[in-house]
Amino acid sequence: MIGLLAGAVRMTSLEDLPPAIGQDEAGNGYDGHCLWETGRDRWGHVLPVLLEGFGRFDYRPALYAYVVAPFTAIFGPDRLILATRFPAALLGTISVFALYGLVRRLDRPDTGLWAALLLAVSPWHIHLSRIGHEATLTPTLVIVGLYFLVRSNLIGRPTRMTIKPLRSTSLSSAAVVLGLTAHAYASMRVFVPAMLLVGFWIYRSQLITRWREAGSRRKMVIAVALVALLWAPMGYTAVTAWDHLSARSFEQSIFHQGWPLREAVMTGITQYVGHFGWRWLVSTGDPSIINSIPGLGQMAYVTMPLALLGCVGLLRTLRRDPGRRLLLAWGLAHPLAASLAISGAHALRSATGIGAFAWLAAIGVRELRRWLGVREIRTRALVTILVSVAILSNAGWTVHCLVRTSRDPEVQATYQHDFVEAVTKLRSSWRRYDRIFISDRTSTEHLWRADQLYVYLLLGLPVPPEEFQAWSKPIRYRNDKASFHVVTAAGPFVFTTRSDRLDAEFKSRPHDKVMIIGRPGDVIGGRLVCRVLGANGEIRFELTEVGPRQPR
């Protein structure tokens, strides 16, 4: 039942909740489509380790695009938004099962069930499982990697390890997952080394014992070789293209802003502590509409008191239980990457800790039952029912907020829902036009945005990868220090509706058949084909056809 609940809240209406699709999602989806069709990304790079995104500092690991690639073939080119988001929903559901298996082996079976339920209804995890961002990989890789390590009997309860032999298949699977972390979201470069160091210290005696066993040593060497093999491409990239690999991290680092060292350190400490505060966890969460469900914290309301009780149980058993020490390290390590960046508390960069909070709150359920002195079966069942109802009620509120905010004009504008609708209306007819002019006007008053419009065209029409790779794509930066580029034209698409530019274009090529996707007031004359309306009924775009020799 928990698995069905997890799948339902992650896979239902993926194309519409959140509305439209974010530009990073669209980039990952189209790159996945290109990789499947041509073996190259959208810019023509063959099987890249890093994807070139939207600027000179925007290079990102390519793993999620490779995960998306086969789904673009399964769902077809007409449903690339679904193909982009479905792997995140699938992996999010898998991580719920994996957390149950992990906690069941390191803690208790009933604690594993509670942890799985709390992860299934976590607002943080639900949102992250419904967007096609590369950060969606991080909680799954962490949880699944730990699960296979424990299942292999390399780490775990000492009593269990002395009885069970080392499982080579599970250990190899853990090595593969650990190797893939090098190609996941950049925050893993901070989190994984920290967890490896602490994990080795916690389980040092068991690891040394395993190493002394001849059969186990060979399996451990094979696992290390697998990790090295999977890390090798990123290592090679670090040597040959360090500027690409490090550009985004250096741009965002608190130590590369020209601040005094004391100020940078204090900023990092303040941001680290902020990840454990009420406002971040429960009240407001990440202020970015793209990164979380607007109006909700990272945790469900009912999870916070359970997590506080879990802290009591954690500290009470910390000395005698290495699994609890691993949980403590997990919880303390997850904000490191976000704390070192100028953006502060960040739902994507700290997503490695989602599973730790679910486990901690599950321990809180056990503590609650212990404090109430629950011994009789009826009383225990009553407490279980009450806690379950509270958790599921909070899950209902989370889904309500997800649906309600998706209709909010500001949320729709952030996802550029209006432009996605315009692209949908153009899908069947765009090849009939010689040129298509698209407005790049922005307005705070009207909530008009124009960010990386070209990638929405690529994904929404869609444009065949070979065509885009062959097109001329003029690019400009707003200034020398700008991180992100602006594609001013791509093939028949020109991203402007300025009157002087249109006049010049019509004079130079008067016989072209033209479509103009403009904001209200952009176009005078021509034949109005259709309008795109916003959530409040206001006109967002007008699609106007201008034939040969016709005035605007």
N, C-alpha and C positions, 0 to 999 in steps of 0.2 A: 504493500500500500504506500509506503514512503517513497519507493521508486516511482510509482505511478504519479504521485503528487509532484515529485521533483520534475518528472518529464512534462507533466501537464502545464505547470507554471512557466516552464522554459521554452516549450515548443509551440504553444498556441499563439496564433496571429503574429508570427515572427516578422513578417514583412511590414506590419503596421504599428507594432509596439516594441520599441519607440517608433515614432512616426518617421517615414522616409528612411534616410541612412546618413550617417556621418561621413565626412570626407575621408577620414582615415579608413573607415570601413570600406568605402567605395574603392579606395586605392588598393586595399588588400584583396577585395573581390575581383577587381579587374586584373590585377597582377596574377591571381590564381587562374583566371580564365586564360590569360596569355601564356602562362607556364604550361597549362594543359594542351593548348592548341599549337604552340610554337616552340616550347622549351626556353622561351625568353620572357623577360618581364616587359612591362609596357614601353620601356625605353630601349629595348633591344638587347639587354645584357643576357648572356647565355647562363642559365642555371645559377643565378646569383646567390651568394651567401647573405649579402645585404641588399635590401631594396632601396632604390633611390625614390624618395617620396616627393615632397613638395618644396625642395630647396637645398641650398648648399650645406645646411646643417641637419637635414632631415633624412638620415639613412637609418634604416631599422632592420632588425633580423627578419629573415624571409620565411621562417618556419610556418607561420600561420597561413601565408599565401600558398605554400605547398600542401598544407592540410586542406585548404579550400579547393584546390585544383580539381581533384576527382569529383567533388560535389557539383562543380560547374557543368561537368558532363552528365551527371545523374539528373540534375534538375533542368538542364538545357539553358541556352543563352537568353531565353525570355524570362527566366526567374533567377537572375544572378543575385538579387538581394537576398532571396531565401537561401541560395547556395552559399552566400557569404556568412550568414548568421547561423545556419543549421549546425555546422561543426561546433560552434561555441555552445549551443544548447545541448548537443549530444555529449560533449566533453563535460559540461557542467553536471549533467545527470549522472554520468559515469563516476564523477568525483564524489557524489553522495554515497554510492555503493562502496567506493574505495575507502572513504572515511569510516564507514561502519566496520569494514574489515580491519582497518588499522587500529581503531580504538578498541575493538573487540579483543585483539591480540595483545595490545599494550596495557589495557585497562580491564574492563569487564564487558560481557555481552550486552547487558542492559544499558550501560553507558554508551556503547557503540550505537544502539538504536536511537537513543536520545540525541547523540551527536549528528547522526544522519538526518533526523527530523529537523533539527535546528538549522542545519546547513541547507536543507531542502527549501526552507521558508525564509532564509536570510535575504533581506532586501539587497544587500551588497552583492551577494552571489547571484541572485536572480537577475539583476540588471546586467552584471558582467557576462552572464550566460546568454544574454539576448542581443549582444552587439558583436560585430565581426572585427573587433580590435585584437591586436596581437597580445594584449595584456590578459585576455581571457584564458590563455594557456597557463598562466602562472599558478593559480590555485590547483588546477588539475595535475600539473607536473609535480608540484610539491606533495600533494596528498597521495597520488599514485606511486611516486617514487618511494616515499616512506613506507607505503603499504607493501611494496615488493621487497624492500629491505627487511622488514619485519617478517614477512612470509618466508623469506629465504633462511630465516633463523640466524642471520649474521648479527642482528641486534634484536633486543627484546627482553623478555623476562629471563633472568639467569637460570631459573629452574627449568624452563622450557628448553633453553639452548643446550643444557647438559644432556638432554634426552634426545632431541631431534637432530638429525644430520643436516648439514648445509645443503640447501636445495639449489642446484646449479641453474635451473630454468628461471626461478624467481630472481636469483642474484643477477643473472644476465639481463633480465627484464629491467631490474632496478638500474643497472649500468646504462642501458639504452636510454631510459628516462633521464638519468643524470647527464648523459651526453647531450641529449636534446636541449637541456636547459641553456646551453651555450648559444643556441639559436632562437631562444624565446625572448621575451621582453627584457629590456636592458636592466631592469631592477634585479634580475636574477644574478647578474654579475657581482652584486654586493651580497645578496641574501645567501646564495648557495655556498660561497667560500666560508661565510660566517657560520652557517649551520654545519658544514663539514668539520670545521675545527672544533666546535663545541660538541658535536656528536661523537667525534673521536675521543674527546676527553671523557665524556660520560660513559662510553662503552669500551674504554681502553683495555680493561682487563679481559673482557669477552673477545675483543678483536685480536688481542695477543694470543689468547688461547686457541682461537680458530687458526691463526697463522702457523701455530706450531703443529697443527694436524696436517700431515702430508697431502691428503686428498683435498682438504679445504683450501690449502695454500694454492694449489693449482687452479681451483675455481675462482679464487680471489684475484689471481694474476690475470686470468682470462677476462674477468669483469673490469679490471683496471685498463686492460688493453682496449676493450670496447669503448670505455669512456674516452680514452686518448684518441681513438680512431674518429669518434664523432666530434670531438673538440678540434681535431686537426684543421678542418676547413676554416673555422673561425680564427684559429691560431695563425694560419697562413695569411688570412685577411688582416690580422693585427700587424703583421710584419710588412705586408705589401701596400695596405691602404689604411694605415693607422688614422689618418686625418678623417676618413669617412667613418670609421668605427667609433672614434672618440668625439666627433664634432658635437653631437647633440648633448652628450654628457658634460663636456667642457662648457658649452654654452649655458647649461642649466645649473652647473655646480656653484655652490655658495663660495667656493674657494677661487673662482675665476671671475669674480665681479669687481675686483679692485678694492674690496673691503679690507680693513685691518683684520689681522688674524683673530684678535679677540672678538670682534664683531661677528665674524663668520662662525666661529665656534659657538658663541652664545645663540646665534640664529639657529644653528643646527640643533642645539639642545632644546631650545624652545619649541621648535617644530617637532622634535621627537616626542616630547612630553605631550604635545597637542594631540597626538594619535590615541591617547588614552583618556581624553577628556569627554565629559558628558555631551558637549555640543557636537563634537565630531562623531562620536559613536551613536548617539541617540537622537539629538535634537535636530541638527541641520545637515550634518554630513558634508560631503564634498560640495562646494558651491557651484561647481561646473554642471550644467545641465547634461552634457555629454557623458560625464563620468558616473552619475548616480541618478536615482529616481528623485526628482525635485520634491522638496518638502519632507523627506525622510532622512534619518541618520543612516549610518552604515549597518547598524544592528536593529532588529525588531525591539520594540519597547520591552517586551517580556523577557528578552534575552539578557538585558543589562543586570537586573537583580539576580538572575540565575548565574551570570558570570561573576558577580561579586561573591556570591556564595561559593562558586567554584574556586575562587582565589583562596578562600578559607580552607577548603578541602585540599587544594594543591599544596599549600604551605604545610598543612598537617601531615601530609604523606611524602613530602619532598625528599627527605633524607633516605628513606628506605625503598623508594620506587624510582628507578632510572627512567621509566616511561614518563612520569610526571616531570622529571628534570628536563627531558627532551621537549615536553610541551612548554615549559617555562622558557626555554631557549628559543623555541619557535615564536612564541608571543613577543619576546623581547627583540628578536632580530627583524621582524617583519617591517618596522618603520624605517630601517636604516637608510635605504635607498632614497625614499621620499624626503627624509630629514636632511640629506646632503644636497638637495635641489632647491632652487629659489622659490618654487611654487608652494612649498610647505606641505601640509597634510594633503595627500593625493590618493584618491580611491584606486587608481590603476597601479601606481608605483608601490603601494602597500598591500596589494591584493594577495600577496603571498601568505598573509596572516588570517585569511577568512576561515580556514579549517581549524586553526588554533582556537579562535573565539567560540566556534561551535562545540569543540571538545571541552573547553573550559566551562561553558554553560551547562553541558551535559553532566559534568562533575557536580555542578551546582544543584541539579535535580536530585542527585544522590544525597548531597548534603542536606537538602530540604527534607527529604524523607528521614534521614538520620536524626535531624533536630526535632522532628515531630514525633519521633519514637515509633515509627510505623512498623508494626510487627504482624498485626492481624491481616489476613488476606483481604478482607472487605475494606479496611481502612487504607491499605496500600493501593487497592484498585481505585478508591475514591480520589486519592491524591494524584494518581496517574491520570485519571480522567480529567480532573480540574486543570492540571498543568497542560495536558494535551489540548484541551479546549482553548486555553489562553494562547497557546502557540498558534493553533490553527486560526483563531480569530484575528491574531496579529497578521497572519499570512493573508487572510481575506482583505484586511486593510491595505496591505502592501499592493495587492493586485488592483484594488480600487484606485489607489494613488497612481499606479502605473497607467491605468486606462484614462483616468481623469486628466492627468497632466499631459497625456499625448494629444489632447484636444486644445491645450493652452496655446494661444497665438505665439507667445515668446518661445515655447518649446518647439513648435513647428517651424518658427523662423530659424532657430539655431540649427535644426536638422535640414534647413532649406527645402522644406516640404513642398513649397510652392513651385520651386524650380523642378523638382522631381516630377510633379504633376504635369508641368509644361513639357518635359522631356517625354513623358508617357503619351501625351497627345501628339507629339511629333514622330513617334516611333514608326508608324506605318507609312509616313509620307516624306521623310527627310531626304531621301534620294531624288525626289522630284525637283529639288531646288539646286541652283548653281552655287548660291551662297546663303548662309544663314547667320544673321546678325543677332547677337544676344546681349541684353543690357547688363552692364556691370555696375549700375548705379546702386549705391547703398543709402540707407536712411534709418537713423535711430528712431525717428518719429513713426515711420511706417513699418518698422521692423524688416527692412529690406536688407538682405545679405547677398554677397557675391564672392564666396570663398571657393576657389578651385573648381569653378563651374565645369571645366572641361572633363573632369573625372566622372561627374554625374552623367554627362552625355555618353561617355565610353561605356559605362555600366548599364545605363538605362535604355539605350537604343537597341541593342548594343552595337558598338563599332567593332568590326572584325579586327583582331589583333594585328594581322599583317598590314591592314590599311593604316592604322594609327602609327605603327612603327615606321611606315614609309612616308607619312605626311611630314611636311615642314611644320615646325612648332616653335615660332618665335617666343622667347622668354625674356622677361625683364624683372629686375628687382627694384623695389621702391627707393632704396638707397644702398650705399656700399655696405652698410652694417646689417641690412635686412636678412633675416634667416630664410624666409620663404619666398619663392618665386611666384610670378604671375604669368600664366600661359595666355598670350594675347590673341593667338589664333591657332587653329589646328585643322588642316584640310579645308573644307568648305565653311568652317565655323569661325566667326570673327566676334570677339567678345567686347563689343562696344555698340552703343546706339547714339553716340554723339552726332549732332546734326551736321557739323562740318565734315566729319569722317564719312558719314553716309552720302553727303553730297558729292564728295570726291570719288567715292567708290562707284556711285551711279553714273558719274560722268565718264569714268575710265572704262566701265563695262556696262553700257546702257542696255544691252540685250539679255542680260542675265535675269533669270527668274529667281526672286529673292523672298525669303521668309524672315520676318523680324519678330523676335521674342522680346517685347519691350515692356517697361513699366508704364503705368497710366500716364499719358501725355507725351510719350517718346515718339510716337508715329502720327503723322497727319497724312490722310489719304490712304490708298491701297484698299484691300478687301479684308475686313476683319473675319478671321476664321473661327476663333473661339477665345474665350477668356478663362483664366484660372482664378478662382475665388479663394479667399482665406477663410479661417475659422469663423470670423465675424461677418462674412459676406462681402468684405471689401475686395476690390479688384487687385490682384497681385501681379498678373501678367496678361498681356494681350498678344495673341499670335496673329500677325497681319501679313498677308501675302501681297507682294508688289511684283507685278508682271513686267515683261520687257517694255521699255519706253513709257511706263506709267509713272506718274509723279508719286512722291511719298504722301 
